[in-house]
Amino acid sequence: MTQTCDYLILGGGSAGCVIARRLAEKTQGHIIMVEAGKSDEVDPAANDLFLLDDQTADYDWGFLASTLSGRAPELNYSRQKLLGGCANHNDCAFLFPPSSDFDHWASLGAKGWSAADLAPYVARIHKTVNVELAPTHPASRAFIEAGRERGLPEVDFRDAIVPGVGLFPLNARGRRRQSSSIAYLHPLSALPKHLEIWTETFASKILFEGRRAIGAATSRGTVRANRAVVLACGAIQTPQLLMVSGLGPAADLRNHGIPVIADLPGVGRHLLDHVSAPVVWATREPVAPWQVCPFEATMLLKLEDEAPAPDILFHFGLRVREKYGDHPRLAVGVPAVKASPNVARARSEGTVRLASSDMRDKPVIDLNYFSDPDGYDLALLIRAMRFTRELGHTRAMRSLCSAELRPGPEVASDADWQSYIEDVCETVYHPSGTCRMGDPADPKVVCTPDLKLKGLDGLYVADASVFPSMVTVNINATVMTVAEKAADLIV
Ligand SMILES: Cc1cc2nc3c(=O)[nH]c(=O)nc-3n(C[C@H](O)[C@H](O)[C@H](O)COP(=O)(O)OP(=O)(O)OC[C@H]3O[C@@H](n4cnc5c(N)ncnc54)[C@H](O)[C@@H]3O)c2cc1C
């Protein structure tokens, strides 16, 4: 069966839901958004802020990633399969990057993406999404006091991304999250007639006539798009879908028997992420339950004087998970808290590669942490880990915690820290950059600054994949900023 529409959006995650709503406002054209997961509205689990704990094959794509190149894939690289995407189970930290990040994008060739260019889109998000400060658990307060003891100011990070300590702004209203699905699309029954959302529908291939994208093969049949096909499957599956459809590094495609439509060497390369490692302390008392999510407090440091913005961001965790988010080797089995600094603008680049030509097979994800040629990521993280350990010696943290459990006092030299970090490094789940936009003359660039696939017609990428470089903070607000602008570029 073939259906026809004007705009076909593949992937109904953080970005897709924003694009669907804004396209529907801007045009009377027929829009279909295809999402593999279920509706987040009919499924009560989707409104639970702790969905990650209830992760099942129904809700998650079940990817594994290698942290260091050559290492076995053992890190649970969770990606949500549900309308609203990863914003269904993320920690709701909602921070807009400092202007230097977007200005850097523009300097890398993404014309039209400077901070001044993006300000109207940030303002639109503020009008649509409720952002409020996390509640303050006593242990989070202790972490904030520890930062103050170390001379940092207490900061409201809704106002500025500057060195300091404070509470995470959350895209939530009380205990109800404000994913882009909830904030932009709910209630689904009231959507305009020209916007159709097909949940539980899997996109397996983009279809072309010559170099023009004309639709996609889906589990509900072929969908033709008269005006545009928009990819918003996230930074892992957007490049995967491009590659199985014949767009990517030609040699890799041929190895899998895929006919090459366009040789785009940058597809699936330049995988960016925020790498971190924790210091874990045993608490003197069991940690009382938190109200909204287990990451309430954060800290931003600027360790390098010449850095344009803070270069380290912390997550202070009210628990140490044994399955998701923490490295399996970190299980401690006693009440504990942890502080995990991450390299804010990490420079290492990983890859997403095909395991086969079938979109249903999981891709091969190599995060390739600490591979940047100058060793910036590792050197900065070691400095941050030393600072983190010192936080444990403050009055505030000593009254909360009895002992450092990980890495423990035997880790002291740079070499000790390196081997600890390499052993337990973990992700903040911010994959991005795998179809980077920029100057079309750069062979590694995949999308032009108008988000079109280089050298093709009718095909756009509009999700975390297009980041030209990593942003300083948690990326969801930036993904939504990309999506807000995308709607203007696509119509
Ligand atoms: C555990 C976790 C915690 C996080 N915490 C935070 C946080 O606190 N703050 C923050 O800013 N960021 C956080 N993030 C990151 C943030 O949520 C993501 O970066 C953001 O949601 C990415 O948006 P996206 O639209 O690019 O992709 P996604 O939100 O992943 O959306 C992609 C969508 O495409 C669908 N899809 C994929 N393939 C297909 C296909 N073949 N056919 C049909 N549909 C398909 C998926 O099911 C999904 O719904 C977290 C992420 C995770 C996983």
PDBQT file of the ligand as one rigid body, heavy atoms in Angstrom, charges set to zero:
ROOT
HETATM    1  C1  LIG A 501      19.176   8.110  29.935  1.00  0.00    +0.000 C 
HETATM    2  C2  LIG A 501      19.285   9.455  29.293  1.00  0.00    +0.000 A 
HETATM    3  C3  LIG A 501      19.331  10.586  30.094  1.00  0.00    +0.000 A 
HETATM    4  C4  LIG A 501      19.434  11.847  29.494  1.00  0.00    +0.000 A 
HETATM    5  N1  LIG A 501      19.366  12.956  30.280  1.00  0.00    +0.000 NA
HETATM    6  C5  LIG A 501      19.323  14.169  29.695  1.00  0.00    +0.000 A 
HETATM    7  C6  LIG A 501      19.069  15.324  30.460  1.00  0.00    +0.000 A 
HETATM    8  O1  LIG A 501      18.812  15.267  31.677  1.00  0.00    +0.000 OA
HETATM    9  N2  LIG A 501      19.100  16.528  29.832  1.00  0.00    +0.000 N 
HETATM   10  C7  LIG A 501      19.348  16.638  28.490  1.00  0.00    +0.000 A 
HETATM   11  O2  LIG A 501      19.421  17.757  27.986  1.00  0.00    +0.000 OA
HETATM   12  N3  LIG A 501      19.548  15.546  27.730  1.00  0.00    +0.000 NA
HETATM   13  C8  LIG A 501      19.498  14.320  28.301  1.00  0.00    +0.000 A 
HETATM   14  N4  LIG A 501      19.621  13.205  27.520  1.00  0.00    +0.000 N 
HETATM   15  C9  LIG A 501      19.799  13.388  26.073  1.00  0.00    +0.000 C 
HETATM   16  C10 LIG A 501      18.536  13.832  25.339  1.00  0.00    +0.000 C 
HETATM   17  O3  LIG A 501      17.372  13.269  25.881  1.00  0.00    +0.000 OA
HETATM   18  C11 LIG A 501      18.702  13.430  23.871  1.00  0.00    +0.000 C 
HETATM   19  O4  LIG A 501      19.905  13.980  23.414  1.00  0.00    +0.000 OA
HETATM   20  C12 LIG A 501      17.580  13.920  22.983  1.00  0.00    +0.000 C 
HETATM   21  O5  LIG A 501      16.363  13.371  23.406  1.00  0.00    +0.000 OA
HETATM   22  C13 LIG A 501      17.891  13.506  21.537  1.00  0.00    +0.000 C 
HETATM   23  O6  LIG A 501      16.840  13.922  20.715  1.00  0.00    +0.000 OA
HETATM   24  P1  LIG A 501      16.703  13.375  19.211  1.00  0.00    +0.000 P 
HETATM   25  O7  LIG A 501      15.439  13.921  18.692  1.00  0.00    +0.000 OA
HETATM   26  O8  LIG A 501      17.974  13.666  18.495  1.00  0.00    +0.000 OA
HETATM   27  O9  LIG A 501      16.626  11.795  19.366  1.00  0.00    +0.000 OA
HETATM   28  P2  LIG A 501      15.568  10.906  20.167  1.00  0.00    +0.000 P 
HETATM   29  O10 LIG A 501      14.914  11.688  21.253  1.00  0.00    +0.000 OA
HETATM   30  O11 LIG A 501      16.300   9.664  20.532  1.00  0.00    +0.000 OA
HETATM   31  O12 LIG A 501      14.437  10.570  19.093  1.00  0.00    +0.000 OA
HETATM   32  C14 LIG A 501      14.608   9.660  18.043  1.00  0.00    +0.000 C 
HETATM   33  C15 LIG A 501      13.268   8.973  17.806  1.00  0.00    +0.000 C 
HETATM   34  O13 LIG A 501      13.329   8.259  16.566  1.00  0.00    +0.000 OA
HETATM   35  C16 LIG A 501      12.715   6.998  16.735  1.00  0.00    +0.000 C 
HETATM   36  N5  LIG A 501      13.279   6.098  15.720  1.00  0.00    +0.000 N 
HETATM   37  C17 LIG A 501      14.564   5.685  15.624  1.00  0.00    +0.000 A 
HETATM   38  N6  LIG A 501      14.711   4.878  14.562  1.00  0.00    +0.000 NA
HETATM   39  C18 LIG A 501      13.501   4.789  13.969  1.00  0.00    +0.000 A 
HETATM   40  C19 LIG A 501      13.021   4.110  12.812  1.00  0.00    +0.000 A 
HETATM   41  N7  LIG A 501      13.832   3.347  12.056  1.00  0.00    +0.000 N 
HETATM   42  N8  LIG A 501      11.712   4.242  12.472  1.00  0.00    +0.000 NA
HETATM   43  C20 LIG A 501      10.888   5.017  13.232  1.00  0.00    +0.000 A 
HETATM   44  N9  LIG A 501      11.300   5.677  14.340  1.00  0.00    +0.000 NA
HETATM   45  C21 LIG A 501      12.585   5.565  14.697  1.00  0.00    +0.000 A 
HETATM   46  C22 LIG A 501      13.037   6.606  18.169  1.00  0.00    +0.000 C 
HETATM   47  O14 LIG A 501      12.145   5.626  18.640  1.00  0.00    +0.000 OA
HETATM   48  C23 LIG A 501      12.919   7.945  18.892  1.00  0.00    +0.000 C 
HETATM   49  O15 LIG A 501      11.617   8.174  19.362  1.00  0.00    +0.000 OA
HETATM   50  C24 LIG A 501      19.525  11.948  28.082  1.00  0.00    +0.000 A 
HETATM   51  C25 LIG A 501      19.468  10.799  27.291  1.00  0.00    +0.000 A 
HETATM   52  C26 LIG A 501      19.341   9.564  27.879  1.00  0.00    +0.000 A 
HETATM   53  C27 LIG A 501      19.267   8.357  27.009  1.00  0.00    +0.000 C 
ENDROOT
TORSDOF 0
